[in-house]
Structures are given as structure tokens and as C-alpha cells.
Amino acid sequence: MLRLSVCFTAMTLILAACGGGDNDSPGTPGGTTTGGTTGGDTTTGGTTGGDTTTGGTTTGGDTTTGGGTTTGGTTTGGTTTGGTTTGGTTGGGTTTGGATTGGTATPTLGEAIGAGSGASFEAGPSNKETATTAAYGGDGGITIAQGGATVAVLTAGATDDGFTDYASADGKAIGLASEPGGSPLGAGPLDYTAFGVWATATADGGGYDEAGAFFGGVRTAADAVPTTGSADYTGAATAVETGGDAGGLLLGTFEAAADFAAGSVRGDIALKDAAGTWGTIDTGPLAIADAAFSGDGITSSNGHVGTVGGRFFGPAAEEVGGTFCLTGPSSVRGSFGGAQQ
């Protein structure tokens, strides 16, 4: 872990569908059956008329050819042409729209660093308010620059509690950064975010001269940040204190609550120094805009005031990270990171 006695020099960090019958009786002449028979025999006419079943039989009835033919009832109208699976196959049910675009995986910070792209870092101002840029390469090192010129390159050393120590070859500059994919202070893994601090030594090696902080990772797109609901984040924080009656490395916990519907975030930080004491920090309400948040109402229990800025990381704001600047009894430059619970 970072030691308070290390010496340094000034620098900057680069860090979604029945038929009729006959009556033939031999009865009396007066009642001959001839007339009646003839009249009755008109059944012949009636029979013949009835035999007109010929006209109504196979001709009219055989019009089953016209009515019962399979022509009108052919399967042409009911063919599978109209009901083919053409319209419902590749047109509607294809997986083209929902395949590789919506389902593309967002790389973790470690993967992005390994690929040389996809991760973006930024640094807050140092205690001397010098212009800073940030380039953070995980175990590859931290490059500190001022005015666009590289001042020092810090290489990785030991890792403990999810933090990796960094130092320049001459030992005049040091850094401390959360390990990509690690769990800083056991607070839970940060897959998309990293944060840290850097410092240079005073001329006599008795303390820190200049200090700054950085953060970054795989950023959340502005349109991927929720606009409803809320989320709680838990993580860790680190800072370097200079000036006043004290100075040194600070480590502690970070908690934040995001109210996406209201568009704000509020965080609490508890830091400890080498003696195991220091104090707490309240960020105050931070307005969310374009996947980032910031505010100037930050205060500490030791009488500091200052500013804070950060942003969301991961495909859907799963994590947060940021830096803060405090002035007052001393100067404090720090950073934080946390994951949704």
C-alpha cells in the first residue's frame, strides 16, 4: 500500500391469424268403374306427370355436375398460396434485427484496456491547480504529464485490498489506483470503473508537494442512463491531503444514492488517515446530465468545501466514478468508485 514517506516531483495524470295404386273392383254397371277407372286411370297422366321425374331426375339433379363439381370448390381458392409461410417466415420472424446489434456485449474495463480502446480517463485539478490530463493503463502504468509533456511514468507494484501501488523509477512520484475488475477495500468488484490518486514529494521528502486524482473506465452512453427509478452504489474512495497541519494518503468507503427520476445523485465518503481517523464528506446533491454528474456543494466534517464531478460506467449505469477537490484547513484531492447493489 502507499507509504507516506515516499519522495516525489510535480506532475499530471493522463489518465440496449308412396306411389299411386289401381282400384280394379267388379262392381255394378251403374257404378261402373270404367268412367271411374278412366278417370282413375288418369293416374296414367298423373303417373306420366309423376314420371316427369325424368326431367327432374338426372337432368336437373344431375346438375350436380355444375353444383357439385370440384370446379367451384376447387382447392384453387383455398390453396396454400394465400396461406403460404412466405409472409410469415423470413419477413416477420427473422432474427436479423435483434441479433448482433442489440445483443452486443459491452467490454469490461480490463478487456477494453487489453484491446487498447473503449476506456476513457480524466483527471481533476491538482492542489496547485495545474492543467492535468490522464492516461491510465491498469497494470501497464500511469503516465503523469504537465502542459502536454510527460513528467513521469508510474509502474505497477504490489496489489492489496483491490488497490495497486504505483511509483516512478526514481521514487519521486507515486500513485494508487483501484485494480480493474477488483474489489477495492472489499466493497465489491468494479468491472467497468477505476479510480486513483497521484502525488509528488516535497524537496525535503517530508511530505507531499503536489497531488491530484483521476477516474475513468467504460462509459455509459447518455441514452442508456435510466430516467426512472433509483439505485444505490457502494464502493471505496482514496485521497491525498496536503498543507495545513497534516498530510498523507487517505482511504475509505463510498456510498451514493441515485434518483434517476429526479436526475440527481448524492454521495457520502468516510476517510481514514494513517492514524485511523480523518472525517467524512457529503457531496450534496449532484445534477445528472449526459451520463455525468457534478456539484459545488461538497463539504467535509473537518470544515472543507469544494467541488465534485463524476459519471456513470457500464452498459446501463451499473457503476459510478469521480473525483473531488476540497479546500479549507488543508487541500484534499481524491477519487471514488462504486457499483450498484
C-alpha positions in Angstrom: 0.0 0.0 0.0 1.1 3.6 -0.4 3.7 4.8 2.1 3.7 8.3 3.5 7.5 8.6 3.4 8.0 8.2 -0.4 9.5 11.2 -2.2 8.2 12.8 -5.4 8.2 15.7 -8.0 5.3 17.8 -9.6 3.3 16.2 -12.4 -0.1 15.5 -14.0 -2.1 12.4 -14.7 -3.2 11.1 -18.2 -5.4 9.2 -17.2 -29.5 -1.6 -25.2 -54.4 -15.5 -37.9 -95.7 -43.7 -51.8 -96.7 -44.2 -55.4 -100.4 -44.2 -56.6 -102.2 -47.7 -57.0 -105.2 -49.3 -59.1 -108.9 -49.6 -57.7 -110.0 -52.6 -60.0 -113.3 -53.8 -58.4 -116.1 -55.8 -60.5 -119.0 -53.6 -59.1 -122.5 -52.8 -60.5 -122.9 -51.2 -64.1 -124.4 -48.0 -62.7 -121.3 -47.5 -60.9 -119.0 -48.9 -63.5 -115.6 -48.4 -62.8 -114.9 -47.6 -66.5 -115.5 -43.9 -66.1 -114.1 -44.0 -62.7 -111.4 -46.3 -64.0 -110.7 -44.0 -66.8 -110.9 -41.1 -64.5 -108.8 -43.1 -62.2 -106.6 -44.2 -64.9 -105.8 -40.6 -65.3 -103.3 -41.8 -62.9 -101.5 -42.6 -66.1 -101.4 -38.9 -66.8 -100.6 -38.4 -63.3 -98.2 -41.2 -63.4 -96.6 -39.8 -66.5 -96.7 -36.5 -64.9 -95.0 -38.1 -62.0 -92.7 -39.7 -64.3 -91.6 -36.3 -65.2 -89.1 -37.3 -62.6 -87.2 -37.9 -65.7 -87.0 -34.2 -66.3 -86.4 -33.6 -62.7 -84.2 -36.6 -62.1 -80.9 -37.0 -63.8 -81.1 -33.8 -65.7 -81.9 -31.2 -63.1 -80.5 -33.3 -60.4 -77.5 -34.3 -62.3 -76.7 -30.7 -62.4 -74.6 -31.9 -59.5 -72.1 -31.6 -62.3 -72.5 -27.8 -62.2 -73.0 -27.5 -58.5 -71.1 -30.3 -57.1 -68.2 -30.2 -59.3 -64.9 -29.7 -57.8 -64.5 -26.7 -60.2 -66.3 -24.3 -58.0 -65.0 -26.0 -54.9 -61.5 -26.5 -56.2 -58.6 -26.1 -53.9 -57.5 -23.2 -56.1 -59.2 -20.6 -53.9 -58.2 -22.5 -50.8 -54.7 -23.3 -52.0 -51.8 -22.7 -49.7 -50.8 -19.8 -52.0 -52.6 -17.3 -49.9 -51.6 -19.0 -46.7 -48.1 -19.7 -47.6 -45.4 -19.2 -45.0 -43.7 -16.7 -47.2 -45.1 -13.6 -45.5 -44.8 -15.1 -42.1 -41.4 -16.6 -42.5 -38.3 -14.6 -43.2 -40.3 -11.3 -43.3 -41.7 -11.2 -39.8 -39.9 -13.8 -37.9 -36.3 -13.2 -38.8 -33.7 -12.6 -36.1 -31.8 -10.1 -38.1 -33.0 -7.0 -36.2 -32.4 -8.4 -32.8 -29.1 -10.3 -33.3 -25.7 -8.8 -33.1 -26.8 -5.1 -32.6 -28.9 -5.2 -29.5 -27.1 -8.1 -28.1 -23.5 -6.8 -28.4 -21.7 -7.2 -25.2 -20.0 -4.2 -23.5 -16.4 -4.9 -22.7 -15.2 -4.8 -19.1 -12.5 -2.3 -18.2 -9.9 -5.0 -18.2 -11.0 -6.1 -21.7 -11.0 -2.5 -23.0 -7.5 -1.8 -21.7 -6.3 -5.0 -23.2 -7.8 -4.1 -26.6 -6.3 -0.6 -26.4 -9.7 1.1 -26.7 -13.0 1.6 -25.1 -11.8 3.1 -21.9 -11.6 6.8 -21.2 -10.0 8.5 -18.2 -9.9 12.0 -16.9 -8.2 13.8 -14.0 -9.3 16.5 -11.6 -7.1 19.6 -11.0 -4.2 19.1 -8.7 -3.8 21.0 -5.4 -1.7 23.5 -7.4 -4.5 23.8 -10.0 -2.1 22.9 -12.8 -3.6 21.6 -16.0 -3.9 17.8 -15.9 -4.6 15.0 -18.4 -4.9 11.3 -17.7 -3.7 8.1 -19.3 -4.2 5.0 -17.2 -3.3 1.6 -18.4 -4.1 -0.7 -15.5 -1.0 -2.7 -14.7 0.6 -1.1 -17.7 1.2 2.0 -15.7 0.1 5.6 -15.1 1.5 8.5 -17.2 1.8 11.9 -15.5 2.1 15.0 -17.6 2.0 18.7 -17.4 1.5 21.1 -20.3 1.3 18.1 -22.6 4.8 16.9 -21.7 5.3 13.7 -19.9 6.8 14.2 -16.5 6.8 10.7 -15.1 5.6 7.2 -15.9 4.5 5.2 -12.8 4.7 1.4 -13.0 2.7 -1.0 -11.0 3.9 -2.6 -7.8 2.1 -4.6 -5.2 -1.7 -5.0 -5.1 -3.6 -5.1 -1.8 -7.2 -4.7 -0.9 -8.1 -4.1 -4.5 -5.7 -1.3 -4.9 -2.4 -1.3 -6.8 0.6 0.8 -5.8 2.5 2.7 -8.5 5.8 4.5 -8.4 8.2 6.2 -10.8 11.6 4.7 -11.3 13.3 7.4 -9.3 10.8 7.1 -6.5 9.8 10.8 -6.7 6.3 10.2 -7.8 3.7 7.7 -6.5 0.2 6.6 -7.4 -2.6 4.4 -6.0 -5.3 3.0 -8.3 -8.1 0.6 -7.9 -7.5 -2.7 -9.8 -9.7 -3.2 -12.9 -12.2 -5.9 -12.0 -11.0 -5.8 -8.4 -12.9 -5.1 -5.2 -11.3 -2.0 -3.5 -11.4 -2.4 0.2 -13.6 -5.4 -0.3 -16.5 -3.3 -1.4 -17.4 -5.5 -4.3 -16.0 -5.8 -7.8 -15.8 -2.8 -10.2 -16.0 -4.3 -13.7 -16.2 -1.0 -15.7 -14.5 1.6 -13.4 -11.2 2.5 -11.9 -10.0 5.5 -9.9 -6.9 6.7 -8.0 -4.6 9.4 -6.9 -1.0 10.5 -7.6 1.4 12.7 -5.6 4.9 14.1 -5.7 7.2 14.7 -2.8 8.4 17.9 -1.2 12.0 18.9 -1.7 13.0 17.7 1.7 11.0 14.5 1.3 9.0 15.3 4.4 5.5 15.3 2.7 3.6 15.7 -0.5 4.1 18.7 -2.7 1.6 18.3 -5.5 -1.3 15.8 -5.6 -4.2 15.0 -7.9 -6.8 12.4 -8.6 -8.2 10.6 -11.6 -11.1 8.2 -12.6 -12.5 6.6 -15.7 -13.4 3.4 -17.4 -16.0 2.1 -19.9 -18.5 5.0 -20.0 -22.3 4.6 -20.1 -23.9 6.2 -23.1 -26.1 9.2 -22.3 -29.3 7.5 -23.7 -28.6 4.4 -21.6 -28.8 6.1 -18.2 -32.2 5.3 -16.6 -34.7 8.2 -16.3 -37.0 6.4 -13.8 -36.4 4.6 -10.5 -33.4 4.8 -8.3 -30.2 2.9 -7.4 -27.7 2.6 -4.5 -24.0 2.3 -5.1 -21.3 1.1 -2.7 -17.5 1.3 -3.2 -14.4 2.9 -1.9 -12.5 6.2 -2.1 -8.9 7.5 -1.8 -7.4 10.9 -1.5 -4.2 12.8 -0.8 -4.1 15.6 1.8 -1.5 18.4 1.6 -0.9 21.5 3.6 -2.2 22.5 7.0 -1.1 20.6 10.0 -1.5 17.2 8.3 -0.8 15.4 5.1 -0.8 12.0 3.7 -2.8 9.3 2.0 -6.4 8.8 2.9 -8.5 5.7 2.3 -12.2 4.9 3.0 -15.6 3.9 1.9 -18.0 5.5 -0.6 -21.8 5.3 -0.8 -24.2 7.0 -3.2 -27.9 7.1 -4.0 -29.1 8.0 -7.5 -32.6 9.3 -8.0 -32.9 8.9 -11.8 -36.5 10.3 -11.9 -35.3 13.5 -10.2 -32.0 13.5 -12.2 -29.7 13.7 -9.2 -27.0 11.7 -7.2 -25.8 12.2 -3.6 -22.8 10.6 -2.1 -21.1 10.1 1.3 -17.4 9.3 1.8 -15.7 8.3 5.1 -11.9 8.6 5.0 -9.2 7.5 7.4 -5.6 8.6 7.6 -2.6 6.6 8.9 -3.8 7.1 12.5 -7.2 5.6 11.6 -9.1 8.9 11.8 -9.9 11.8 9.5 -13.6 12.5 8.8 -16.5 12.3 6.4 -17.5 14.1 3.2 -21.0 14.9 2.0 -21.2 15.6 -1.8 -24.5 17.3 -1.6 -27.0 16.9 -4.5 -25.3 16.4 -7.8 -27.2 17.1 -11.0 -27.2 14.3 -13.7 -26.6 15.4 -17.3 -25.4 13.4 -20.3 -24.4 10.4 -18.1 -22.3 12.6 -15.9 -23.0 14.5 -12.6 -21.4 17.4 -10.8 -21.9 19.9 -8.0 -20.2 22.5 -5.9 -21.8 21.9 -2.5 -19.4 19.3 -1.2 -18.4 19.7 2.4 -16.3 17.7 5.0 -16.7 17.2 8.7 -13.3 19.0 9.1 -14.5 22.3 7.6 -13.6 21.8 4.0 -15.7 23.0 1.0 -15.3 22.1 -2.7 -16.5 20.6 -5.9 -17.1 17.1 -7.2 -17.6 15.6 -10.6 -18.2 12.1 -12.0 -20.1 9.9 -14.4 -21.8 6.5 -14.9 -20.0 3.5 -16.2 -21.1 0.2 -17.7 -23.7 -0.6 -20.3 -26.6 0.7 -18.2 -25.1 2.8 -15.4 -24.1 -0.2 -13.3 -21.2 1.8 -11.7 -20.1 5.3 -10.9 -16.8 7.0 -10.5 -15.5 10.6 -10.0 -13.1 13.0 -8.3 -13.4 15.7 -5.7 -11.5 18.8 -4.6 -11.6 20.2 -1.1 -10.0 23.4 0.3 -10.1 24.7 3.8 -7.8 23.6 6.7 -5.9 21.6 4.1 -6.1 20.7 0.5 -7.6 17.3 -0.4 -7.7 15.7 -3.9 -9.5 12.4 -4.1 -11.5 10.0 -6.2 -14.1 7.3 -5.7 -15.9 4.4 -7.4 -18.9 2.2 -6.6 -21.1 -0.5 -8.1 -24.9 -0.9 -7.9 -26.2 -3.0 -5.0 
